[in-house]
Structures are given as structure tokens and as C-alpha cells.
């Protein structure tokens, strides 16, 4: 059991200089999964050495894949090919990672042996039927816990057939699970999504030499192919960078550069939303690395204004809303979010938990079924419970920059799932936050 960690902030920080945040979590997960299933040796640099990604790495080690590292962000995978995994001796523990569990379920549905995926208390309460239903349509046999939650027991030895699936709600994890199962299915597998979601799976499959066809909001592939090893440079995670974009925007006098950040257009909703609010954000040194666009991001403090957040941007910023809620608290006027019911089934109910924390710090906020209404103003000192959600904890660390006193944030141990060394990185940038 992780030791309980509490953060404590102090006001009046100014963010300056240049920092590089941790490697992209989404890309790190996928680099392990596809590198393990490829033929040959895959070298990964910039890997996120956080607990979520380490859970994925351990799962493939437990299935017989030889993996060196991680050391200084470098991982070497000696791939076993599409059909080279061995039955694990025990359950595969995904810890706190919904991405790991959902994507791995797609892969394991195509194996010749049975597996069981488990998670921690938070993950064990998250919905999985959105994954298991389409996989069962493909021919998989999967047993869930009560209410469609983990653990997931996947029978294996099932013949999968490609399906054409219309996603009922935009979800990159569901899309990816279906496409990964489709690698093992007969015929074509396709997914049509109601709104654009992050496309790291499609990009990386192509990087490993597997053809994926994208036609508008429809992605398709043919089963039965092979993956060929390649080298992957994981860019810095825009979801982690988002906290510093908000912090530098609200803390007067800030001028911060975030280095080598992934700016995949399916992930840049946070930049688009902040710019609509009046943020001063500039992309520098834009280039493409390993099929993923990257840039240095410069943020200078600015006067933010409340906005109605366009629903089309919601899937492109789904993980960044805790940080954006903080920005809205220091904006002039009202910010309204709708169409974001997905936030209620993340590591926590992020709408309610953020609303509770902001209210405890004196904010004028009204949670709704699918979003929130925030009337900008100020935050006072307060004490909040992050409910073990790493993004809640980091959002309130940034809120402390402009609050009128200290904010105490409880239950912060899961910050290590996505951002090891967060306190050190934040302090280097000028955020006044420490472990209490």
C-alpha cells in the first residue's frame, strides 16, 4: 500500500525558465505493447517511468517478453511476434491504469491462453463493458466483476472475426482496444467515432509497418498481419504540460518554455481552449519525431476570460479539464463546460471532485450532469481531498499559485502514476508546492 502523501502550496509563485515534463503516458503504454508484439528489437527513448506505464511493462515481462530498462527513459524490447506471448503465472495487475487495462484487454482477447486483469481500488470501480461488449461481438469471451467492472477474465482460444463498430461515445481507449483485437481477427475491423479522439494507436501501428486506413472518423485494418520493430522517441506529455500552461497563464509575470511536447492535433484541445480564453501561448521549433508532431511551448501570463467551451474540443482535452477548471477560476466572467460526462468515470468523478475542492477554496462553481459552470473570481486557502486522482492533485498545486493562502491537498500518492518527480519539476519552474 502506498504511503499517504499530502501536498502543501504557497501563493505568489512565478513560472520562468525552461523545463521538460515527463514522457507521454499514452505513447509510452503503446510503445511497450506494440514493441513486445513486433518482430525484432524496439528501442524506446523518453519513456515515462511512472507507475501506470511500469504496470504495462511488467505485464509483458510476465508473459515472457525480454525487456531492458527503463533507464534514463530508455527501454529495449526484444519482441516475440504477434503469437509469441506466454501464459502468465498469475493475474496481470494494471494498478491505477485504465489505458493499460482497456488496451491490453483487446490484445489478450486474441491470445491462445486465458488471462485475468486486475487493478487497484480506483480502477476496480471503473466501467469496462464499453470494452467487453464490442470484443464479445468479435467472438471474445470475457467475464467482468459485478456491474461490469474489473477484474476482467479473458478466456483466450477464441476465434475473432472483424466487426464494423460505431462508438456510442468518443473514446480513444475503446477504439484502440477494438483495433488491437482486430490485429488477431479474420477480415476487416473498423471503428467509427462520433468525434475525433487521440490517434496514437493508429500512428504507432503504421510506425511498426501495419497498415491502418483512416477515412474521416472511420479507422480500419485487416487482421493477420505482422508488426516490425522500430525506434520510438516518446515526446513530453501534453497532459502533464497542461498544468504548467495553466500555471504560467494565471501567475502574473510568468514566462515559461515547455520543451519537446507532443502536439498531436488529437491532443491539443487544451491549447485551443486556453487560447480562446485569452492565453498567450506560442509553439516554437515545430517538427515531427517518429510520426508524432512535437514543439516547444512558450507561455506568458495573460488576463483570461471565461468562455463557453465548444463541445467539439471536449474529447481533445478530456484529461486536461482539472487544470482548465483552475484556469476558469481565475478568468474574468463565466466558463461553461457541457458534453463532458466522460469525466465522471475517470480515476475519480472529476466533475464532482474538482467542484468539491474548488468550493472548499471559495470558488463559485456549479457541477452539472455533463460538465460544470464556473464564475471566475478568486480562490482562498483551503483543504481538499484529491480522492487519489493524480490530475486533481496537480491541478490544485497550480491553483495554489494565485490563491490568497496555502492549499493543502490530501491523497496525492498517485501523482507518481503519470508524473514522477512532479514536486521537483514544479519547484524548478517556480511553483511553491512541497510535500507536507
For each residue, the residues with C-beta under 8 A, 3 or more apart:
1:
2: 5 413 414
3: 413
4: 410 411 413
5: 2 411 412 413 415 435
6: 408 409 410 411 412 435 436
7: 393 396 397 408 409 412 423 433 434 435 436
8: 406 407 408 409 433 434 435 436
9: 396 397 399 400 401 403 406 407 408 409 431 432 433
10: 13 400 406 432 433
11: 400 401 402 403 404 405 406 432
12: 401 432
13: 10 247 251 400 401 430 431 432
14: 251 252 253 254 430
15: 244 247 248 251 254 255 256 299 401 429 430 431
16: 254 255 256 429 430
17: 256 257 428 429 430
18: 256 257 258 259 296
19: 244 256 257 258 259 425 428 429
20: 236 258 259 260
21: 236 237 240 241 244 258 261 419 425
22: 25 48 49 50 236 237 240 418 419 420 421 425
23: 27 28 46 47 48 49 73 234 235 236 237
24: 27 28 46 48 200 234 235 236 237 238 239 262
25: 22 28 29 48 50 52 53 99 237 239 240 418
26: 29 30 99 172 198 200 237
27: 23 24 30 31 200 204 232 234 235 262 292
28: 23 24 25 31 32 44 46 47 48 50 53 56 234
29: 25 26 32 33 52 53 56 97 99 100 103
30: 26 27 33 34 103 176 200 201 204
31: 27 28 34 35 42 44 47 75 204 232 234
32: 28 29 35 36 44 53 56 57 60 67 75 77
33: 29 30 36 37 56 60 103 104 107 180
34: 30 31 37 38 42 204 205 208 227
35: 31 32 38 42 44 75 77 79 229 232
36: 32 33 60 63 65 67 77 79 80 85
37: 33 34 79 80 81 82 84 85 107 183 227
38: 34 35 42 77 79 81 208 226 227 228 229 230
39: 79 81 226 227 228 229
40: 79 228 229
41: 76 77 78 79 229
42: 31 34 35 38 76 77 79 229 230 231 232
43: 74 75 76 231 232
44: 28 31 32 35 47 69 74 75 76 77 231 232 234
45: 73 74 231 232 233 234
46: 23 24 28 73 233 234 235 236
47: 23 28 31 44 53 69 70 73 74 75 234
48: 22 23 24 25 28 52 53 234 237 418
49: 22 23 53 54 70 73 420
50: 22 25 28 53 54 416 417 418 419 420
51: 54 55 95 96 97 414 416 417
52: 25 29 48 55 56 95 96 97 99 100 417 418
53: 25 28 29 32 47 48 49 50 56 57 97 100
54: 49 50 51 57 58 70
55: 51 52 58 59 93 94 95 96 97 100
56: 28 29 32 33 52 53 59 60 94 97 100 104
57: 32 53 54 60 61 67 70 75
58: 54 55 61 62 93
59: 55 56 62 63 88 92 93 94 100 104
60: 32 33 36 56 57 63 65 67 77 85
61: 57 58 64 65 67
62: 58 59 88 89 90 92
63: 36 59 60 85 86 87 88 92
64: 61 80 84 85 86
65: 36 60 61 77 78 79 80 85
66: 77 78
67: 32 36 57 60 61 75 76 77 78
68: 71 75 76
69: 44 47 74 75 76
70: 47 49 54 57 73 74 75
71: 68 74
72:
73: 23 45 46 47 49 70 234
74: 43 44 45 47 69 70 71
75: 31 32 35 43 44 47 57 67 68 69 70
76: 41 42 43 44 67 68 69
77: 32 35 36 38 41 42 44 60 65 66 67 229
78: 41 65 66 67
79: 35 36 37 38 39 40 41 42 65 84 227 229
80: 36 37 64 65 84 85
81: 37 38 39 84 226 227
82: 37 183 184 225 226 227
83: 112
84: 37 64 79 80 81
85: 36 37 60 63 64 65 80 111 113
86: 63 64 113
87: 63 113 114 115
88: 59 62 63 91 92 115
89: 62
90: 62
91: 88 115 116 117 118 151
92: 59 62 63 88 104 115 116 117 118
93: 55 58 59 118 119
94: 55 56 59 97 100 101 104 117 118 119 123 150
95: 51 52 55 100 119 120 123 417
96: 51 52 55 119 120 122 123 347 388 390 414 417
97: 29 51 52 53 55 56 94 100 101 119 123 417
98: 101 102 123 126 173 346 347
99: 25 26 29 52 102 103 173
100: 29 52 53 55 56 59 94 95 97 103 104
101: 94 97 98 104 105 117 119 123 128 150 152
102: 98 99 105 106 128 131 173 174 176 177
103: 29 30 33 99 100 106 107 173 176 177 180 201
104: 33 56 59 92 94 100 101 107 108 117
105: 101 102 108 109 117 128 131 132 135 142 152 154 177
106: 102 103 109 110 131 135 176 177 178 179 180 181
107: 33 37 103 104 110 111 180 181 183
108: 104 105 111 115 117 154 156
109: 105 106 135 138 140 142 154 158 160 181 184
110: 106 107 160 180 181 183 184 185
111: 85 107 108 115 154 156 184
112: 83 156 157
113: 85 86 87 156 157
114: 87 153 154 155 156 157
115: 87 88 91 92 108 111 153 154 156
116: 91 92 151 152 153 154
117: 91 92 94 101 104 105 108 150 151 152 154
118: 91 92 93 94 124 150 151
119: 93 94 95 96 97 101 122 123 124 126 150 151
120: 95 96 123 124
121: 124 125 388
122: 96 119 125 126 347 348 388 389 414
123: 94 95 96 97 98 101 119 120 126 150 347
124: 118 119 120 121 145 149 150 151
125: 121 122 149
126: 98 119 122 123 149 150 345 346 347
127: 130 148 149 345
128: 101 102 105 131 132 144 148 149 150 152
129: 132 133 144 148
130: 127 133 134 168 169 171 174
131: 102 105 106 128 134 135 173 174 177
132: 105 128 129 135 136 140 142 144 148 152
133: 129 130 136 137
134: 130 131 137 138 163 165 174 177 178
135: 105 106 109 131 132 138 140 142 177 178 181
136: 132 133 139 140 141 142
137: 133 134 163 165
138: 109 134 135 160 161 162 163 178 181 182 185 189
139: 136 158 159 160 161 185
140: 109 132 135 136 154 155 158 160 181
141: 136 154 155 158
142: 105 109 132 135 136 152 153 154 155
143: 152 153 155
144: 128 129 132 147 148 149 150 151 152
145: 124 148 149 150 151
146: 149
147: 144
148: 127 128 129 132 144 145
149: 124 125 126 127 128 144 145 146
150: 94 101 117 118 119 123 124 126 128 144 145
151: 91 116 117 118 119 124 144 145
152: 101 105 116 117 128 132 142 143 144
153: 114 115 116 142 143
154: 105 108 109 111 114 115 116 117 140 141 142
155: 114 140 141 142 143 158
156: 108 111 112 113 114 115
157: 112 113 114
158: 109 139 140 141 155
159: 139 186
160: 109 110 138 139 140 181 182 184 185 186 223
161: 138 139 185 186 187
162: 138 182 185 186 187 188 189 190 222 223
163: 134 137 138 178 185 189 190
164: 188 189 190 192
165: 134 137 178 189 190 191 192
166: 192 194
167: 170 171 174 175 191 192 193 194
168: 130 194
169: 130 194 341 342
170: 167 193 194 195 196 197 315 342
171: 130 167 174 175 193 197 342
172: 26 175 176 197 198 199 200 201 266 315
173: 98 99 102 103 131 176 177
174: 102 130 131 134 167 171 177 178 191
175: 167 171 172 178 179 191 193 197 201 219
176: 30 102 103 106 172 173 179 180 200 201
177: 102 103 105 106 131 134 135 173 174 180 181
178: 106 134 135 138 163 165 174 175 181 182 189 191
179: 106 175 176 182 183 189 191 201 202 205 212 219 221
180: 33 103 106 107 110 176 177 183 201
181: 106 107 109 110 135 138 140 160 177 178 184 185 189
182: 138 160 162 178 179 185 188 189 221 223
183: 37 82 107 110 179 180 210 221 223 224 225
184: 82 109 110 111 160 181 223
185: 110 138 139 160 161 162 163 181 182 189 223
186: 159 160 161 162 223 224
187: 161 162 222 223
188: 162 164 182 220 221 222 223
189: 138 162 163 164 165 178 179 181 182 185 220 221 222 223
190: 162 163 164 165 218 219 220 221
191: 165 167 174 175 178 179 218 219 220
192: 164 165 166 167 217 218 219
193: 167 170 171 175 196 197 217 219
194: 166 167 168 169 170 217
195: 170 217 312 314 315
196: 170 193 199 217 266 315 316
197: 170 171 172 175 193 266 315 316
198: 26 172 264 266 267 316
199: 172 196 202 203 214 219 264 266
200: 24 26 27 30 172 176 203 204 264 266 292
201: 30 103 172 175 176 179 180 204 205
202: 179 199 205 206 212 214 219
203: 199 200 206 207 264 291 292
204: 27 30 31 34 200 201 207 208 232 291
205: 34 179 201 202 208 210 212 221 227
206: 202 203 209 210 211 212 291
207: 203 204 230 232 290 291
208: 34 38 204 205 227 228 229 230
209: 206 226 227 228 230
210: 183 205 206 221 225 226 227
211: 206 221 222 225
212: 179 202 205 206 219 220 221
213: 219 220 221
214: 199 202 218 219
215: 218 220
216:
217: 192 193 194 195 196
218: 190 191 192 214 215
219: 175 179 190 191 192 193 199 202 212 213 214
220: 188 189 190 191 212 213 215
221: 179 182 183 188 189 190 205 210 211 212 213 225
222: 162 187 188 189 211 225
223: 160 162 182 183 184 185 186 187 188 189
224: 183 186
225: 82 183 210 211 221 222
226: 38 39 81 82 209 210
227: 34 37 38 39 79 81 82 205 208 209 210
228: 38 39 40 208 209
229: 35 38 39 40 41 42 77 79 208
230: 38 42 207 208 209 290
231: 42 43 44 45 290
232: 27 31 35 42 43 44 45 204 207 290
233: 45 46 289 290
234: 23 24 27 28 31 44 45 46 47 48 73
235: 23 24 27 46 260 261 262 289 292 294
236: 20 21 22 23 24 46 240 241 258 259 260 261 262 294
237: 21 22 23 24 25 26 48 240 241 261 262 418 419
238: 24 241 242 261 262 263 264 267 268 270 271 320
239: 24 25 242 267 270 319 320 391 418
240: 21 22 25 236 237 243 244 394 418 419
241: 21 236 237 238 244 245 258 261 297
242: 238 239 245 246 270 319 320 323 324
243: 240 246 247 323 394 395 397 398 426
244: 15 19 21 240 241 247 248 256 258 299 398 426 429
245: 241 242 248 249 258 270 271 274 279 281 297 299 323
246: 242 243 249 250 274 323 324 326 327 395 398
247: 13 15 243 244 250 251 254 256 398 401 429 431
248: 15 244 245 251 254 255 256 299 300 301
249: 245 246 254 274 279 280 281 299 301 302 304 327
250: 246 247 301 304 326 327 330 398 401 402
251: 13 14 15 247 248 254 301 401 402 430
252: 14 301
253: 14 301
254: 14 15 16 247 248 249 251 299 300 301 430
255: 15 16 248 298 299 300 301
256: 15 16 17 18 19 244 247 248 298 299 300 429 430
257: 17 18 19 284 296 297 298 299
258: 18 19 20 21 236 241 244 245 261 296 297 298 299
259: 18 19 20 236 296
260: 20 235 236 294 295 296
261: 21 235 236 237 238 241 258 294 295 296 297
262: 24 27 235 236 237 238 267 292 293 294
263: 238 267 268 271 283 286 293 294 295 297
264: 198 199 200 203 238 267 268 292 293
265: 268 293 316
266: 172 196 197 198 199 200 316
267: 198 238 239 262 263 264 270 316
268: 238 263 264 265 271 272 316
269: 272 273 313 314 315 316 317 318 320
270: 238 239 242 245 267 273 274 316 317 320 323 324
271: 238 245 263 268 274 275 281 283 297
272: 268 269 275 276 313 316 317
273: 269 270 276 277 307 309 313 317 320 324
274: 245 246 249 270 271 277 279 281 304 324 327
275: 271 272 278 279 281
276: 272 273 307 309
277: 273 274 304 305 306 307 327 328 331 335
278: 275 302 303 304 305 331
279: 245 249 274 275 299 302 304 327
280: 249 299 300 301 302
281: 245 249 271 274 275 297 298 299
282: 297 298
283: 263 271 286 295 296 297 298
284: 257 295 296 297 298
285: 295 296
286: 263 283 293 294 295
287: 293 294 295
288: 291 292 293 294
289: 233 235 292 294
290: 207 230 231 232 233
291: 203 204 206 207 288
292: 27 200 203 235 262 264 288 289
293: 262 263 264 265 286 287 288
294: 235 236 260 261 262 263 286 287 288 289
295: 260 261 263 283 284 285 286 287
296: 18 257 258 259 260 261 283 284 285
297: 241 245 257 258 261 263 271 281 282 283 284
298: 255 256 257 258 281 282 283 284
299: 15 244 245 248 249 254 255 256 257 258 279 280 281
300: 248 254 255 256 280
301: 248 249 250 251 252 253 254 255 280
302: 249 278 279 280
303: 278 332
304: 249 250 274 277 278 279 327 328 330 331 332 376
305: 277 278 331 332 333
306: 277 328 331 332 333 334 335 336 374 375 376
307: 273 276 277 331 335 336
308: 335 336
309: 273 276 313 314 324 335 336 337 338 371
310: 313 314
311: 314 338 339
312: 195 316
313: 269 272 273 309 310 316 317
314: 195 269 309 310 311 317 318 337 339 340 342
315: 170 172 195 196 197 269 318 342
316: 196 197 198 265 266 267 268 269 270 272 312 313
317: 269 270 272 273 313 314 320 321 324
318: 269 314 315 321 340 342 343
319: 239 242 346 391
320: 238 239 242 269 270 273 317 323 324
321: 317 318 324 325 337 340 343 350 354
322: 325 326 350 354 389 391 392 394 395
323: 242 243 245 246 270 320 326 327 391 394 395 398
324: 242 246 270 273 274 309 317 320 321 327 328
325: 321 322 328 329 354 358 365 372 374 395
326: 246 250 322 323 329 330 358 395 396 398 399
327: 246 249 250 274 277 279 304 323 324 330 331
328: 277 304 306 324 325 331 335 374 376
329: 325 326 358 363 365 374 376 377 378 379 399
330: 250 304 326 327 376 378 379 402
331: 277 278 304 305 306 307 327 328 335 374 376
332: 303 304 305 306 376
333: 305 306 375 376
334: 306 373 374 375 376
335: 277 306 307 308 309 328 331 373 374 376
336: 306 307 308 309 371 372 373 374
337: 309 314 321 340 371 372 373
338: 309 311 368 370 371
339: 311 314 370 371
340: 314 318 321 337 343 351 370 371
341: 169 344 369 370 371
342: 169 170 171 314 315 318 345 346
343: 318 321 340 346 349 350 351 371
344: 341 349 350 351 352
345: 126 127 342 349
346: 98 126 319 342 343 349 350 389 391
347: 96 98 122 123 126 350 387 388 389 390 391 414
348: 122 352 353 386 387 388 389 392
349: 343 344 345 346 352 353
350: 321 322 343 344 346 347 353 354 389 391 392
351: 340 343 344 354 355 367 368 371 372
352: 344 348 349 355 356 367
353: 348 349 350 356 357 385 386 387 389 392
354: 321 322 325 350 351 357 358 372 392 395
355: 351 352 358 359 365 366 367 372
356: 352 353 359 360 384 385
357: 353 354 360 361 382 384 385 386 392 396
358: 325 326 329 354 355 361 363 365 374 379 399
359: 355 356 362 363 365
360: 356 357 382 383 384
361: 357 358 379 380 381 382 384 399 403 407
362: 359 378 379 380 382
363: 329 358 359 374 377 379
364: 374 375 377
365: 325 329 355 358 359 372 373 374 375
366: 355 372 373
367: 351 352 355 371 372
368: 338 351 371 372 373
369: 341
370: 338 339 340 341
371: 309 336 337 338 339 340 341 343 351 367 368
372: 325 336 337 351 354 355 365 366 367 368
373: 334 335 336 337 365 366 368
374: 306 325 328 329 331 334 335 336 358 363 364 365
375: 306 333 334 364 365
376: 304 306 328 329 330 331 332 333 334 335
377: 329 363 364
378: 329 330 362 402 403 404
379: 329 330 358 361 362 363 382 399 402 403 404 407
380: 361 362 403 404 405
381: 361 403 404 405 406 407
382: 357 360 361 362 379 403 407 408
383: 360 407 408 410
384: 356 357 360 361 392 396 407 408 409 410
385: 353 356 357 410 411
386: 348 353 357 389 390 392 393 396 409 410 411 412 414
387: 347 348 353 392 411
388: 96 121 122 347 348 411 413 414
389: 122 322 346 347 348 350 353 386 392 393 414
390: 96 347 386 393 394 412 414 415 416 417 418 419
391: 239 319 322 323 346 347 350 394 395 418
392: 322 348 350 353 354 357 384 386 387 389 395 396
393: 7 386 389 390 396 397 409 411 412 414 415
394: 240 243 322 323 390 391 397 398 415 419 422
395: 243 246 322 323 325 326 354 391 392 398 399
396: 7 9 326 357 384 386 392 393 399 400 407 409
397: 7 9 243 393 394 400 409 422 426 431 433
398: 243 244 246 247 250 323 326 394 395 401 431
399: 9 326 329 358 361 379 395 396 402 403 407
400: 9 10 11 13 396 397 403 406 407 431 432 433
401: 9 11 12 13 15 247 250 251 398 431 432
402: 11 250 251 330 378 379 399
403: 9 11 361 378 379 380 381 382 399 400 406 407
404: 11 378 379 380 381
405: 11 380 381
406: 8 9 10 11 381 400 403
407: 8 9 361 379 381 382 383 384 396 399 400 403
408: 6 7 8 9 382 383 384 436
409: 6 7 8 9 384 386 393 396 397 412
410: 4 6 383 384 385 386
411: 4 5 6 385 386 387 388 393 414
412: 5 6 7 386 390 393 409 415
413: 2 3 4 5 388 416
414: 2 51 96 122 347 386 388 389 390 393 411 417
415: 5 390 393 394 412 418 419 422
416: 50 51 390 413 419 420
417: 50 51 52 95 96 97 390 414
418: 22 25 48 50 52 237 239 240 390 391 415
419: 21 22 50 237 240 390 394 415 416 422 425
420: 22 49 50 416
421: 22 424 425
422: 394 397 415 419 425 426
423: 7 426 427 433 434 435
424: 421 427 428
425: 19 21 22 419 421 422 428 429
426: 243 244 397 422 423 429 431 433
427: 423 424 430 431 432 433 434
428: 17 19 424 425
429: 15 16 17 19 244 247 256 425 426
430: 13 14 15 16 17 251 254 256 427
431: 9 13 15 247 397 398 400 401 426 427
432: 9 10 11 12 13 400 401 427
433: 7 8 9 10 397 400 423 426 427
434: 7 8 423 427
435: 5 6 7 8 423
436: 6 7 8 408
